[in-house]
Amino acid sequence: MKRDEHLVARDLDTGLVVASRVTVATRRIERAVGLLGRSHLPAGEALWIAPCHGVHTWFMRFPIDIIAMDSDGVVVDAVSVLKPWRMRLPKPGAYSVLELAAGTLASASTSIGHRIQMRPAE
């Protein structure tokens, strides 16, 4: 996958697209910066941080939803509307975290135990 390409995240248990424009953060600097400096995260967009076990929203200006997944894409933690200046500690088995626009989890009906599939956007 090229750096400027995006992925689509689909909940295989509901069949719904969780995010249609997923940016991947795998380099140390990308993972460290994350969503900092942004004023919002539009609906349908997400940041997939890998490897990542837990996240924080220090210095952020907006709330987000998060999904922590194991290496097979199984959701091991899900948080709706994580407000700025909060921390979500690592969960056992977490390998990566998908940061989403606040409200995404509710609309996608994604929950712990569901499997998220990441595929190239077509």
DOMARKOL-298236 format. One record per residue (C-alpha): y, x, z. Coordinates in steps of 0.001 Angstrom, whole numbers, plus 500000, padded with zeros to 6 digits. Example, Ala and Ser with C-alpha at 12.3 -4.5 7.8 and 13.67 -1.06 7.14 Angstrom:
2
<north=495500&east=512300&up=507800>
<north=498940&east=513670&up=507140>
# end
This chain:
122
<north=500000&east=500000&up=500000>
<north=503438&east=501303&up=499078>
<north=506219&east=501436&up=501681>
<north=508255&east=498711&up=499957>
<north=505328&east=496276&up=499612>
<north=504755&east=493460&up=502058>
<north=501715&east=491694&up=503449>
<north=500880&east=488068&up=504174>
<north=499430&east=487199&up=507596>
<north=497057&east=484209&up=507605>
<north=495351&east=482580&up=510581>
<north=491754&east=482248&up=509357>
<north=490994&east=479626&up=512015>
<north=493748&east=477219&up=510975>
<north=494111&east=478374&up=507368>
<north=497883&east=478514&up=507819>
<north=500135&east=481384&up=506766>
<north=501668&east=482848&up=509927>
<north=504099&east=485091&up=508018>
<north=504623&east=485389&up=504284>
<north=506616&east=488645&up=504388>
<north=505119&east=491186&up=506784>
<north=506589&east=494674&up=507000>
<north=504268&east=497363&up=508368>
<north=505362&east=499955&up=510943>
<north=502837&east=502772&up=511260>
<north=505023&east=505871&up=511516>
<north=506214&east=506901&up=514971>
<north=509902&east=506312&up=514138>
<north=509176&east=502901&up=512565>
<north=507221&east=501831&up=515638>
<north=509945&east=503112&up=517981>
<north=512782&east=501326&up=516164>
<north=510903&east=498101&up=515445>
<north=513366&east=495204&up=515201>
<north=516201&east=496965&up=517044>
<north=519529&east=496696&up=515303>
<north=518690&east=493394&up=513655>
<north=520617&east=490252&up=514528>
<north=517671&east=487929&up=513857>
<north=514237&east=487638&up=512282>
<north=514112&east=484958&up=509575>
<north=511294&east=482404&up=509595>
<north=508358&east=483685&up=507567>
<north=509114&east=487345&up=508228>
<north=507241&east=489595&up=510655>
<north=506792&east=493198&up=511704>
<north=503225&east=494484&up=512143>
<north=503172&east=497490&up=514458>
<north=500009&east=499603&up=514416>
<north=498834&east=501178&up=516519>
<north=500521&east=499259&up=519318>
<north=499220&east=497873&up=522583>
<north=502287&east=496221&up=524157>
<north=505924&east=495642&up=523301>
<north=509355&east=495266&up=524856>
<north=512498&east=493474&up=523757>
<north=514999&east=495789&up=525442>
<north=518269&east=496012&up=523508>
<north=517238&east=493143&up=521226>
<north=519612&east=490251&up=520526>
<north=517113&east=487476&up=519869>
<north=513754&east=486150&up=521121>
<north=510502&east=486679&up=519208>
<north=506909&east=485470&up=519247>
<north=504216&east=488128&up=519494>
<north=500550&east=488314&up=518643>
<north=498478&east=491253&up=519907>
<north=495265&east=491793&up=517951>
<north=492187&east=493945&up=518263>
<north=491080&east=496212&up=515396>
<north=489321&east=493253&up=513707>
<north=492435&east=491055&up=513759>
<north=491249&east=488852&up=516625>
<north=494158&east=487634&up=518749>
<north=493874&east=489017&up=522309>
<north=497371&east=487978&up=523455>
<north=499988&east=485537&up=522188>
<north=503469&east=484972&up=523602>
<north=505909&east=482313&up=522457>
<north=509641&east=483001&up=522662>
<north=509679&east=486394&up=524377>
<north=513348&east=486687&up=525314>
<north=515466&east=489837&up=525053>
<north=515130&east=492388&up=527872>
<north=511484&east=491517&up=528565>
<north=508269&east=493525&up=528424>
<north=504752&east=492484&up=527501>
<north=502252&east=494902&up=528981>
<north=499248&east=496023&up=526959>
<north=496204&east=493755&up=526921>
<north=492651&east=495091&up=526929>
<north=491405&east=495555&up=523382>
<north=494853&east=495344&up=521761>
<north=495188&east=497573&up=518707>
<north=498255&east=496171&up=516939>
<north=501106&east=493715&up=517497>
<north=502658&east=491252&up=515073>
<north=506277&east=490409&up=515940>
<north=507342&east=487037&up=514530>
<north=510349&east=484740&up=514477>
<north=510543&east=482648&up=517669>
<north=508719&east=479342&up=517192>
<north=506179&east=480681&up=514696>
<north=503192&east=480444&up=517062>
<north=503839&east=476772&up=517750>
<north=504215&east=475855&up=514079>
<north=501156&east=477884&up=513006>
<north=499000&east=476693&up=515960>
<north=497807&east=480278&up=516432>
<north=496200&east=481095&up=519775>
<north=493999&east=483632&up=521545>
<north=490641&east=484058&up=519839>
<north=491919&east=483226&up=516356>
<north=491539&east=485825&up=513623>
<north=494548&east=487031&up=511630>
<north=493978&east=488371&up=508146>
<north=496517&east=490709&up=506551>
<north=496517&east=490715&up=502748>
<north=498872&east=492097&up=500125>
<north=501462&east=489583&up=498956>
<north=500756&east=488325&up=495452>
# end
